[in-house]
Amino acid sequence: MISKDDVFTLILNEYKNSQKPVSISKIKRKFKDESITQVLEELEKERKIRRVENKGKVSFEPIDSLNVAEELKILRDEIHRMLDLLQKLIESKSFSYKDFDEAYDRIKDSLGYAPLERIRIELGLSKEEFYSKFRKYIEENYDLIAGGDEGFTRKGVTYGIIKRRR
């Protein structure tokens, strides 16, 4: 008599290779034994394989592989949830004026000039977030100088370079 493990291993390997249920004719060709139907029924009762009928043709697939697919879906959903939490954590990080001053000190040149764009990138903020948070602080504590690629626009002139007031 054929061993159940051999039949299950065949079904599992064939299913992994093709990702399709294994036909009963393929199983019968491999194991030329009359007791194959009895072995397949026992494997079904043990919930190791599942019978799939399609247009009158009978085939079998391992149940373990179905559980793996479900587990992968659960893991994927968990990863997405964790990424969403991480994104919210990053977005909620608030920057203080001290962080702005430290970024300015790192970026300024020997004369004390620093482009606002580089400070914004250093802090990792979007334009809207950066200028809405630090507009008033910059205007009160720094001199605005015309130039730069981005900054405050007044009367058609972009003021994108700053220097700390004394």
N, C-alpha and C positions, 0 to 999 in steps of 0.2 A: 504494500500500500504506500501511497505517496505521503510525504510528511506535510503537515499544514504549514510549517515554517518555509518550506521550499516554495510552495504555491504562493504564499503571502509575499515572499521576497521577490518572486517573479513579477507579481502584480505591482508591487511597490516600485521596482526598478523600471518596468515598462512605463508606468504612469509618470515617473520622474522624467524619463527621456522624452515622452511625447506630450505630456500634460493632457492626455485623453484617456478615458476608461479603456481597459484592456478587454478585447473581445474574448468570448468563451472559446471560439475556434482557435485563437492563438494559444490559449492556455491548454486546450486539448492536444494541439500539435506538439507542444513542448513536453507534456506529460501524457504519454500514450497509455493511459490507464482508465479503466471503466469507473473507478471509484472517485474520479475527479469531481463529479457533481456532488457527491456526498461531502467531500472535503470543502468544497466551496460553500455548501449549506452550513457546515460547522463554523467556518470563518465568518459567515454572515451572522450566525447566532451569537458568536463571541464579539460581534460589533467591530471586527477588524477590517472588513470590506463591506462595500455597499453595491447592491445590484442596480444597474442602470439599464433601462429598456428604452430603445430608440428605434422606432419604425419596425418593431418586431425583432430586432436584434438585441441580444443580451450581452452585456459587458459588465466589468467590475472595476471599481476604483477603491483605493485604500482610504479608510476613514481618517487615519492619522494625518494625511496630507490636507484634508479639509480643515482639520483643527489648526494646522499650521497657518493656513490662509486666514482663518478667523483671528488667530493670535497676532498675525502681522497687521491686520486691520486695527486691532485694539492698540497695538504698539504705535502705529502710525498716528492714530487719534491722540494718544497720550503725548507723543512728540509735538504734534501741532498745538496741543493745549499748553505744553511747557514753553514753546516758542512764543505763543501769545502772551503768557505771563512775563517772559523775559522782555518782550517788546514793551509791555506796559511799564515794567520796572525802568527800562532805559528812558522811556518818554517822560516818566514822572520825576526823573532825577532833576533836581533844581540846582541852578548855578547861582552863586552869590557874587556880589561885587568883588569880593576877594579873589574868586576864580578868574574874573575878568582882568583884574590888576596883575595877577600872576601870569596870565597868558600874554598880557601887554609887555611885561618885563622880559619874557622869553623871546618875544618877536621883535621888539624895538631895535632900531639900528643904533650906531654910536652917537647919533645926534638926538635920539629919543623919539624918532618917528616910527609909526607902525600902521600898516594898512588894516582897516577894519575887516576886510575879507579874510585875511590870514588869522586874525584873532577868532573870528566866527568859526572858521574851519578847525582851528586848534581846540575850540570848545565842543565841536561836533554838533552845532545847532543849525537849524534851517534859517534862511534869511528872515522870515517872518518872526520866528521865535526870538532870534538874536536881537533884532532891532526893536521889537516890542518890549523886551525885558530890559535892555540896556540903554535905550534912547535918552531918557532923562539923566541917567548917571553919566553918560558920556558928555552930554551938553553941559553939565554942571562942573565936571572935573577935568575935562580935556579940551584942548583947542582943536577945532576942526580945520583941516587944510584941504583945499581943492585938489582933486586927483583921485586916482584909484579906480578900480573897475566897478565897485559897488560902495554904497554908503548912503548918506543923507542927501537928498536933492533939494536945493533951494534956488529958486529963480533960474532953473535950468542948468545949474552947476552941481556936479556930484562932489560931495565932500567925503572922501573915503580914506583919508589919512588922518591920524590923530597924534597929538603930543600932549603929555601930562602937563597941567598947569603947575606953576610954582607957588 
